[in-house]
Amino acid sequence: MSEVPLPLQLESIIMPGDVITLASLKDLVDFENVMASAINPFIDQTLWAGRVSIGELIRPKVKGHLFNGNITDITLTAMNEPYERLLDAAARGVKSSRQGGQLGEKNVLSNKYSVEHTQEYKGFILQANASSSGRGLIGRIQSELWYAPLSPRIRNAGTVVQQTYITKAGVEHIYRREFNEDYVWTINVDSYGRVIKRWVSRPEYDPDKFVELNETSRKIGLTVLQKALQYPIVAPMRD
């Protein structure tokens, strides 16, 4: 198993089992930017910047609130056959998240032109440490990530496209085109505003450890408040 440091270039082949080591969430964001630009060289950076942050997707959730501690010591292990692992994720017990994309067989590519892109799918098993400044290491997080190009647009042979438009002179014109063979073209943005495809599974972790942290933090906060009320700082009155 080899370790691949950042900056990672996709021109160098990522082999199954390769491990990418990252220090923090900032490095993970940088990694995603490299992946996105390599998959879509004409990426719209503004649209890409509007995605749900990776930190929000992999942080544990405790009683409806995201864990706000540190996520560090991140490793990404490259998957073998990532497209197939995306399709069988649900069967393997990997759960989808509402904002991370739906996993499973609904992602089957149905036409031969899209299937050609399955070799461009990249998948990683993420593992990371979650810690707090007061208690140190709380627990481990695991998630699965996938990145892939957008599916191409296709006009099948025999398709007829007809459009009527009016010229400035008020003359009606009908544009008609029949495709004698399949016509395929790539796109840089799809109808959802995506510039690449990305899936992030729901993070797996020991919830008891994070619930304990949440309750301890709340008690500490209450203790501080009670002490402050016992010995209030009284400001002098001003004339």
BELFENVEN-V285000 format. One record per helix or strand of 2 or more residues. SS is the DSSP state (A for helix, B for strand). FROM is the first residue (numbers start at 1). LEN is the number of residues. If there is no record, write none. Layout:
BEGIN
SS & FROM & LEN
SS & FROM & LEN
END
This chain:
BEGIN
B & 3 & 2
B & 19 & 6
A & 25 & 15
A & 45 & 5
A & 54 & 5
B & 61 & 2
B & 65 & 2
B & 70 & 9
A & 82 & 6
A & 105 & 3
A & 112 & 9
B & 122 & 11
B & 136 & 13
B & 153 & 3
B & 160 & 7
B & 172 & 7
B & 183 & 3
B & 197 & 4
A & 207 & 24
END
